[in-house]
Amino acid sequence: MNNGPKLFPFSLVFPLLFGSMASADSQKDSSLGNLRNWDIIVRSFQGAHFKRGSLSDPITIYLNRPGASNAVAILVVKPDGTPNLNPDCFDYGPIPRLREITSAQAEQLWSVKPADQPKKDGIRTFDLRSYEPNSFKLDVEFQNDHLRKFRVRTNDCATRINNNWYEVK
């Protein structure tokens, strides 16, 4: 008779729920189709904070395209209203770091209907939603076909975000 811990139900469920986490590095495919369908939320269990505990805590907001259910960006808002777009504490899989995102990749990630030939320079605005469902405008500026600046705007009075432009580092 086995008197050890009974792990049977969890041992069956764990690979089904989290099996894709182990292979995230092997799936570093930045093809445009893979970016469009990638879900940050499923893979974001690495030191991330998920809820707001007090007014002095940052707020983590998962953003998706209208009509889509997968998270395509993470926004952490500090208590002073400073936004941090796609902070390092998450596993983004094939989604490039902000400073490496091209205009074509941004179109696939954040646009409802991606342009076939997106402009490589200039400012572009994307409409994104959170799971609450609040509306956010993500303004991005491209230089030499790479993301250089961003700002986030919202009419949600509960989420106070400075709508200044921030350089991507």
C-alpha positions in Angstrom: 0.0 0.0 0.0 1.3 3.4 -0.9 1.2 6.0 1.9 2.9 8.8 -0.1 1.2 12.0 -1.3 -1.6 11.6 -3.7 -0.6 13.7 -6.7 -2.6 11.8 -9.3 -5.1 14.5 -10.3 -2.6 17.4 -10.3 0.0 15.3 -12.2 -2.5 14.9 -15.0 -3.7 18.5 -15.1 -0.3 20.2 -14.7 1.1 19.2 -18.2 -2.2 20.1 -19.8 -2.3 23.6 -18.3 1.4 24.5 -18.3 3.0 22.2 -20.8 3.6 25.0 -23.3 5.6 27.0 -20.7 8.5 24.6 -20.8 8.8 24.9 -24.6 8.6 28.7 -24.8 12.3 29.0 -25.6 12.0 26.4 -28.3 9.1 28.4 -29.8 11.1 31.6 -30.4 9.5 32.0 -33.8 8.9 35.6 -34.6 6.9 34.9 -37.7 4.1 37.4 -38.1 1.3 34.8 -37.8 2.8 33.4 -34.6 3.0 36.9 -33.1 -0.6 37.6 -33.8 -1.8 34.5 -32.0 0.6 34.5 -29.1 -0.9 34.8 -25.6 1.3 36.5 -23.0 -1.0 35.7 -20.1 -0.6 31.9 -20.4 3.2 32.2 -20.0 3.4 35.0 -17.5 4.0 33.2 -14.2 7.6 34.3 -13.7 7.6 36.8 -10.8 4.7 38.9 -12.1 2.2 40.7 -9.9 -1.4 40.1 -11.0 -3.5 42.4 -8.9 -3.5 45.8 -7.2 -3.2 45.5 -3.4 -3.1 49.1 -2.4 -2.7 52.6 -3.8 1.1 52.3 -3.5 1.2 49.2 -5.7 1.6 49.2 -9.4 -1.3 48.1 -11.5 -0.8 45.3 -14.1 -3.1 45.5 -17.1 -3.3 42.8 -19.8 -4.1 44.4 -23.2 -5.7 42.7 -26.2 -7.1 43.7 -29.5 -10.8 44.3 -29.7 -12.6 41.0 -30.4 -9.5 38.9 -29.5 -8.9 37.1 -26.2 -5.1 36.7 -26.2 -3.0 39.3 -24.4 -0.8 41.1 -26.9 0.8 43.6 -24.5 1.3 44.1 -20.7 1.1 47.5 -19.2 2.3 48.1 -15.6 1.3 51.5 -14.3 3.3 52.8 -11.3 1.4 54.7 -8.5 2.7 58.1 -10.0 1.0 57.2 -13.3 4.1 56.2 -15.2 3.4 53.4 -17.7 5.8 50.6 -18.3 5.0 48.7 -21.5 6.0 45.1 -21.7 8.2 45.0 -18.6 11.0 42.4 -18.4 9.3 40.2 -15.7 7.1 38.4 -18.2 7.8 35.7 -20.8 6.8 37.1 -24.1 7.8 34.0 -26.2 8.3 35.1 -29.8 7.2 38.7 -29.2 10.4 40.8 -29.6 11.5 43.3 -27.0 10.0 46.8 -27.5 13.1 48.3 -29.0 13.3 45.4 -31.6 9.6 45.6 -32.7 9.2 46.5 -36.4 6.2 48.3 -37.8 5.0 45.0 -39.5 5.3 43.2 -36.1 3.4 46.0 -34.3 0.6 45.7 -36.9 0.3 42.0 -36.3 0.4 42.3 -32.6 -1.8 45.4 -32.0 -3.9 46.1 -35.1 -7.4 44.7 -35.6 -6.8 44.6 -39.4 -3.1 44.7 -40.0 -1.9 46.7 -43.0 -0.2 44.8 -45.8 2.5 47.5 -46.1 2.7 49.4 -42.8 4.6 52.7 -42.7 8.2 52.1 -41.5 8.5 55.6 -39.9 6.1 57.9 -38.1 3.3 57.6 -35.5 0.7 54.9 -35.4 -2.2 54.6 -32.9 -3.6 51.2 -31.9 -6.9 50.6 -30.0 -6.5 48.0 -27.3 -8.8 46.7 -24.6 -8.2 45.2 -21.1 -10.0 42.3 -19.7 -12.2 44.7 -17.6 -13.1 45.9 -20.6 -11.5 49.3 -20.6 -10.3 51.1 -23.7 -6.7 52.2 -24.3 -5.0 54.0 -27.1 -1.4 53.0 -27.7 0.5 55.6 -29.7 3.8 54.4 -31.0 6.5 56.2 -33.0 8.8 54.3 -35.4 12.2 55.5 -36.7 14.1 53.3 -39.1 11.4 50.7 -38.8 11.8 50.2 -35.1 9.7 51.3 -32.2 11.3 54.3 -30.5 8.6 56.0 -28.4 5.2 55.2 -27.0 2.4 56.7 -24.9 -0.8 55.3 -23.5 -4.1 57.1 -23.3 -7.3 56.0 -21.6 -10.6 57.5 -20.5 -10.8 55.1 -17.6 -10.8 57.4 -14.5 -9.8 54.5 -12.2 -6.5 54.1 -14.1 -4.5 57.3 -14.0 -1.8 57.1 -16.7 0.5 59.9 -17.6 0.0 60.4 -21.3 3.5 61.7 -21.9 5.7 60.1 -24.6 8.3 57.6 -23.3 11.4 56.5 -25.1 11.8 52.8 -25.6 15.0 51.6 -23.9 
